[in-house]
Amino acid sequence: MTSIHSRLQAIRARIRSLREDYGCPQAVHILAVSKSKPAADVREAFSAGQIMFGENYLQEALDKQAQLTDLPIEWHFIGPIQSNKTQAIAQHFSWVHSVDRLKIAQRLNDARPIDLPPLQICIQINISHEESKSGVAPEALFALANEISHLPRVKLRGLMAIPAPTQDIAVQREQFKQVRLCYEALNAKGFALDTLSIGMSDDYPIAIEQGATIVRIGAAIFGARR
Protein backbone atom coordinates (compact mmCIF):
# COMPACT_ATOMS: atom_id res chain seq x y z
CA MET A 1 0.00 0.00 0.00
CA THR A 2 1.43 3.39 -0.98
CA SER A 3 1.74 6.28 1.45
CA ILE A 4 -1.05 8.16 -0.34
CA HIS A 5 -3.32 5.12 0.00
CA SER A 6 -2.46 4.66 3.65
CA ARG A 7 -2.85 8.35 4.48
CA LEU A 8 -6.26 8.49 2.84
CA GLN A 9 -7.30 5.37 4.69
CA ALA A 10 -6.18 6.89 8.00
CA ILE A 11 -8.02 10.18 7.34
CA ARG A 12 -11.23 8.37 6.44
CA ALA A 13 -11.01 6.35 9.64
CA ARG A 14 -10.37 9.51 11.66
CA ILE A 15 -13.37 11.25 10.12
CA ARG A 16 -15.63 8.28 10.93
CA SER A 17 -14.37 8.36 14.51
CA LEU A 18 -14.86 12.13 14.82
CA ARG A 19 -18.40 11.94 13.49
CA GLU A 20 -19.21 9.28 16.07
CA ASP A 21 -17.54 11.24 18.89
CA TYR A 22 -19.31 14.48 18.02
CA GLY A 23 -22.60 12.87 17.03
CA CYS A 24 -22.44 14.59 13.64
CA PRO A 25 -25.37 13.71 11.38
CA GLN A 26 -23.88 15.26 8.24
CA ALA A 27 -21.82 13.35 5.71
CA VAL A 28 -18.24 14.65 5.48
CA HIS A 29 -16.44 14.51 2.14
CA ILE A 30 -12.70 14.76 1.62
CA LEU A 31 -11.57 17.24 -1.02
CA ALA A 32 -8.00 16.23 -1.85
CA VAL A 33 -6.04 19.45 -2.43
CA SER A 34 -3.57 18.50 -5.13
CA LYS A 35 -1.99 21.87 -5.92
CA SER A 36 1.75 21.61 -6.63
CA LYS A 37 1.47 17.81 -6.80
CA PRO A 38 2.01 15.88 -10.04
CA ALA A 39 -0.73 14.16 -11.99
CA ALA A 40 0.76 10.82 -10.92
CA ASP A 41 -0.12 11.60 -7.30
CA VAL A 42 -3.68 12.47 -8.29
CA ARG A 43 -3.94 9.19 -10.19
CA GLU A 44 -2.64 7.33 -7.15
CA ALA A 45 -5.20 8.97 -4.86
CA PHE A 46 -7.96 8.22 -7.36
CA SER A 47 -6.94 4.55 -7.34
CA ALA A 48 -7.48 4.68 -3.56
CA GLY A 49 -11.08 5.77 -4.10
CA GLN A 50 -10.69 9.55 -3.98
CA ILE A 51 -12.96 11.31 -6.50
CA MET A 52 -12.95 15.00 -5.49
CA PHE A 53 -9.78 17.03 -6.12
CA GLY A 54 -9.19 20.72 -5.44
CA GLU A 55 -6.82 22.98 -7.35
CA ASN A 56 -5.75 26.58 -6.64
CA TYR A 57 -3.95 27.52 -9.84
CA LEU A 58 -5.75 27.38 -13.17
CA GLN A 59 -2.93 26.54 -15.59
CA GLU A 60 -1.51 23.88 -13.30
CA ALA A 61 -4.98 22.36 -12.99
CA LEU A 62 -5.60 22.38 -16.74
CA ASP A 63 -2.28 20.65 -17.35
CA LYS A 64 -3.21 17.90 -14.88
CA GLN A 65 -6.69 17.54 -16.30
CA ALA A 66 -5.18 16.99 -19.77
CA GLN A 67 -3.09 14.14 -18.36
CA LEU A 68 -6.01 12.54 -16.50
CA THR A 69 -8.83 12.61 -19.05
CA ASP A 70 -9.35 8.86 -18.60
CA LEU A 71 -10.45 9.35 -14.97
CA PRO A 72 -13.94 10.61 -13.96
CA ILE A 73 -12.52 13.10 -11.48
CA GLU A 74 -14.71 15.80 -9.94
CA TRP A 75 -12.58 18.95 -10.16
CA HIS A 76 -13.06 21.78 -7.66
CA PHE A 77 -11.47 25.21 -8.07
CA ILE A 78 -10.57 26.60 -4.64
CA GLY A 79 -8.16 29.47 -5.31
CA PRO A 80 -8.62 33.22 -5.79
CA ILE A 81 -10.37 34.00 -9.08
CA GLN A 82 -9.24 36.65 -11.55
CA SER A 83 -11.83 37.90 -14.02
CA ASN A 84 -9.80 36.76 -17.03
CA LYS A 85 -9.78 33.17 -15.70
CA THR A 86 -13.54 32.77 -15.27
CA GLN A 87 -14.21 31.33 -18.73
CA ALA A 88 -11.74 28.50 -18.37
CA ILE A 89 -12.84 27.79 -14.81
CA ALA A 90 -16.49 27.65 -15.87
CA GLN A 91 -15.64 25.23 -18.66
CA HIS A 92 -13.32 22.84 -16.81
CA PHE A 93 -14.56 22.53 -13.23
CA SER A 94 -17.65 21.10 -11.54
CA TRP A 95 -17.35 23.22 -8.40
CA VAL A 96 -15.93 26.61 -7.44
CA HIS A 97 -15.44 27.30 -3.72
CA SER A 98 -13.96 30.80 -3.87
CA VAL A 99 -16.65 33.13 -5.22
CA ASP A 100 -16.53 36.37 -3.24
CA ARG A 101 -18.18 38.99 -5.45
CA LEU A 102 -21.08 39.26 -7.85
CA LYS A 103 -18.94 40.14 -10.88
CA ILE A 104 -17.14 36.80 -10.65
CA ALA A 105 -20.38 34.86 -10.18
CA GLN A 106 -21.93 36.57 -13.20
CA ARG A 107 -18.91 35.84 -15.40
CA LEU A 108 -18.89 32.17 -14.32
CA ASN A 109 -22.61 31.99 -15.03
CA ASP A 110 -22.26 33.52 -18.48
CA ALA A 111 -19.33 31.27 -19.41
CA ARG A 112 -20.82 27.99 -18.19
CA PRO A 113 -21.44 25.78 -21.26
CA ILE A 114 -25.10 25.00 -21.82
CA ASP A 115 -24.35 21.29 -22.29
CA LEU A 116 -22.93 21.02 -18.76
CA PRO A 117 -24.90 20.99 -15.50
CA PRO A 118 -24.99 24.28 -13.57
CA LEU A 119 -21.68 25.13 -11.92
CA GLN A 120 -21.83 24.32 -8.21
CA ILE A 121 -20.47 27.22 -6.17
CA CYS A 122 -19.71 28.25 -2.61
CA ILE A 123 -19.35 31.82 -1.42
CA GLN A 124 -16.04 32.44 0.29
CA ILE A 125 -16.56 34.38 3.50
CA ASN A 126 -13.77 36.29 5.24
CA ILE A 127 -14.80 35.41 8.76
CA SER A 128 -11.56 36.71 10.31
CA HIS A 129 -11.72 40.09 8.52
CA GLU A 130 -8.16 39.65 7.24
CA GLU A 131 -7.20 42.35 4.75
CA SER A 132 -4.84 40.00 2.93
CA LYS A 133 -7.46 37.31 2.41
CA SER A 134 -10.22 36.96 -0.17
CA GLY A 135 -13.83 36.60 0.87
CA VAL A 136 -16.98 38.60 1.36
CA ALA A 137 -17.51 40.30 4.73
CA PRO A 138 -20.21 38.61 6.83
CA GLU A 139 -22.38 41.73 6.78
CA ALA A 140 -22.45 41.65 2.96
CA LEU A 141 -23.13 37.92 2.69
CA PHE A 142 -26.92 37.95 2.41
CA ALA A 143 -26.98 40.49 -0.43
CA LEU A 144 -24.39 38.52 -2.42
CA ALA A 145 -26.16 35.20 -1.85
CA ASN A 146 -29.45 36.73 -2.94
CA GLU A 147 -27.96 38.02 -6.19
CA ILE A 148 -26.18 34.74 -6.98
CA SER A 149 -29.32 32.69 -6.33
CA HIS A 150 -30.97 34.30 -9.37
CA LEU A 151 -28.24 33.29 -11.84
CA PRO A 152 -29.44 30.36 -14.00
CA ARG A 153 -26.14 28.60 -14.86
CA VAL A 154 -24.68 28.43 -11.37
CA LYS A 155 -26.10 26.79 -8.25
CA LEU A 156 -25.30 28.20 -4.83
CA ARG A 157 -24.49 25.27 -2.54
CA GLY A 158 -22.94 26.82 0.55
CA LEU A 159 -20.06 28.65 2.16
CA MET A 160 -16.29 28.28 2.19
CA ALA A 161 -13.88 29.88 4.64
CA ILE A 162 -10.17 29.94 5.42
CA PRO A 163 -10.01 31.37 8.94
CA ALA A 164 -6.81 32.88 10.31
CA PRO A 165 -4.39 30.03 11.13
CA THR A 166 -4.06 29.19 14.79
CA GLN A 167 -3.14 26.22 16.98
CA ASP A 168 -5.58 27.41 19.66
CA ILE A 169 -8.48 24.97 19.49
CA ALA A 170 -10.84 27.40 21.22
CA VAL A 171 -10.11 30.02 18.56
CA GLN A 172 -10.52 27.44 15.78
CA ARG A 173 -13.88 26.44 17.23
CA GLU A 174 -15.11 30.02 17.47
CA GLN A 175 -14.07 30.87 13.91
CA PHE A 176 -15.76 27.80 12.45
CA LYS A 177 -18.80 28.42 14.62
CA GLN A 178 -19.16 31.90 13.14
CA VAL A 179 -19.10 30.44 9.62
CA ARG A 180 -21.71 27.87 10.63
CA LEU A 181 -23.94 30.57 12.09
CA CYS A 182 -23.77 32.48 8.80
CA TYR A 183 -24.70 29.29 6.96
CA GLU A 184 -27.62 28.66 9.29
CA ALA A 185 -28.79 32.26 8.97
CA LEU A 186 -28.91 31.94 5.17
CA ASN A 187 -30.85 28.69 5.42
CA ALA A 188 -33.28 30.34 7.82
CA LYS A 189 -33.95 32.81 5.01
CA GLY A 190 -34.78 30.00 2.61
CA PHE A 191 -31.55 29.43 0.67
CA ALA A 192 -31.51 25.63 1.21
CA LEU A 193 -27.72 25.37 1.34
CA ASP A 194 -26.11 21.98 2.00
CA THR A 195 -22.34 22.60 1.90
CA LEU A 196 -19.88 23.94 4.47
CA SER A 197 -16.38 23.81 3.01
CA ILE A 198 -14.27 24.43 6.10
CA GLY A 199 -11.26 22.76 7.67
CA MET A 200 -7.85 21.76 6.33
CA SER A 201 -5.12 19.31 7.32
CA ASP A 202 -4.33 21.06 10.62
CA ASP A 203 -7.83 21.88 11.83
CA TYR A 204 -10.36 19.61 10.16
CA PRO A 205 -11.38 17.82 13.40
CA ILE A 206 -12.80 21.04 14.86
CA ALA A 207 -14.33 21.95 11.50
CA ILE A 208 -16.22 18.64 11.52
CA GLU A 209 -17.40 19.33 15.06
CA GLN A 210 -18.81 22.63 13.78
CA GLY A 211 -20.66 21.15 10.82
CA ALA A 212 -18.19 20.82 7.93
CA THR A 213 -19.49 18.79 5.00
CA ILE A 214 -16.30 19.18 2.93
CA VAL A 215 -12.80 19.24 4.42
CA ARG A 216 -9.97 20.37 2.15
CA ILE A 217 -7.00 18.10 2.85
CA GLY A 218 -3.66 18.48 1.09
CA ALA A 219 -0.50 17.83 3.07
CA ALA A 220 -2.07 15.07 5.19
CA ILE A 221 -2.73 13.11 1.98
CA PHE A 222 0.12 14.04 -0.36
CA GLY A 223 2.83 15.11 2.07
CA ALA A 224 4.23 18.59 2.62
CA ARG A 225 4.56 20.87 -0.40
CA ARG A 226 8.08 21.89 -1.39
Residue pairs with C-beta under 8 A, 6 or more apart in sequence:
1 9
2 44
2 48
3 223
4 41
4 44
4 45
4 48
4 221
4 222
5 44
5 47
5 48
7 220
7 221
7 222
8 30
8 32
8 45
8 48
8 49
8 50
8 221
9 48
11 30
11 217
11 220
11 221
12 30
14 205
15 28
15 30
15 204
15 208
15 215
18 24
18 205
18 208
18 209
19 28
19 208
22 208
22 209
24 208
24 209
24 211
26 211
26 212
26 213
27 213
28 208
28 212
28 213
28 214
28 215
29 52
29 213
29 214
29 215
30 50
30 52
30 214
30 215
30 217
30 221
31 52
31 53
31 54
31 76
31 78
31 197
31 214
31 215
31 216
31 217
32 42
32 45
32 50
32 52
32 53
32 54
32 217
32 218
32 221
32 222
33 53
33 54
33 55
33 56
33 78
33 200
33 216
33 217
33 218
33 221
33 222
34 41
34 42
34 45
34 53
34 54
34 55
34 64
34 218
34 222
35 54
35 55
35 56
35 57
35 60
35 79
35 218
35 225
36 60
36 225
36 226
37 222
37 225
38 64
39 63
39 64
39 67
39 68
41 222
42 53
42 64
42 68
42 73
43 68
43 71
45 53
45 221
45 222
46 68
46 71
46 73
50 221
51 72
51 73
51 74
52 73
52 74
52 76
52 214
53 73
53 74
53 75
53 76
54 76
54 77
54 78
54 97
54 216
54 218
55 61
55 64
55 75
55 76
55 77
55 78
55 79
56 77
56 78
56 79
56 80
57 79
58 77
58 79
58 85
58 88
58 89
61 75
61 77
61 92
61 93
62 88
62 92
65 73
65 75
65 92
74 94
74 95
75 92
75 93
75 94
75 95
76 93
76 94
76 95
76 96
76 97
77 89
77 93
77 95
77 96
77 97
77 98
78 96
78 97
78 98
78 160
78 197
78 216
79 98
80 98
80 134
81 89
81 96
81 98
81 99
81 100
81 104
83 103
83 104
83 107
86 104
86 107
86 108
86 111
87 107
87 111
89 96
89 108
89 111
90 107
90 108
90 109
90 111
90 112
90 113
90 119
91 111
91 112
91 113
91 116
93 119
94 117
94 119
94 120
95 119
95 120
95 121
95 122
95 157
96 108
96 119
96 120
96 121
96 122
97 121
97 122
97 124
97 160
97 197
97 216
98 122
98 124
98 134
98 160
99 105
99 108
99 121
99 122
99 123
99 124
99 148
100 123
100 124
100 125
100 126
100 134
100 135
100 136
100 144
101 136
101 144
102 144
102 147
102 148
105 121
105 144
105 147
105 148
105 151
105 154
106 151
108 119
108 121
108 153
108 154
109 119
109 151
109 152
109 153
109 154
110 153
112 118
112 119
112 153
112 154
114 153
118 152
118 153
118 154
118 155
119 153
119 154
119 155
120 154
120 155
120 157
121 148
121 154
121 155
121 156
121 157
122 156
122 157
122 158
122 159
122 160
122 195
122 197
123 136
123 141
123 144
123 145
123 148
123 156
123 158
123 159
123 160
124 134
124 135
124 136
124 159
124 160
124 161
124 162
125 135
125 136
125 137
125 138
125 141
125 159
125 160
125 161
125 179
125 182
126 133
126 134
126 135
126 136
126 137
126 138
126 161
127 135
127 138
127 161
127 163
127 175
127 178
127 179
127 182
128 163
128 164
128 175
129 137
130 164
133 162
135 161
135 162
136 144
138 178
138 182
141 159
141 182
141 186
142 185
142 186
142 189
145 156
145 186
145 191
148 154
148 156
149 156
149 191
156 191
156 193
157 193
157 194
157 195
158 183
158 193
158 194
158 195
158 196
158 197
158 213
159 179
159 182
159 183
159 186
159 193
159 195
159 196
159 197
159 198
160 197
160 198
161 175
161 176
161 179
161 197
161 198
162 200
163 172
163 175
163 176
163 179
163 198
164 175
165 202
166 172
166 175
167 202
169 206
172 203
172 206
172 207
173 206
173 209
173 210
176 198
176 199
176 203
176 206
176 207
176 209
176 210
176 211
176 212
177 210
179 196
179 198
179 210
180 196
180 210
180 211
183 193
183 196
183 211
186 193
187 193
194 213
195 213
195 214
196 207
196 211
196 212
196 213
196 214
197 212
197 213
197 214
197 216
198 207
198 210
198 211
198 212
198 214
198 215
199 205
199 206
199 207
199 208
199 212
199 215
199 216
200 207
200 215
200 216
200 217
200 218
201 217
201 218
201 219
201 220
204 212
204 215
204 217
207 215
208 215
218 225
219 225
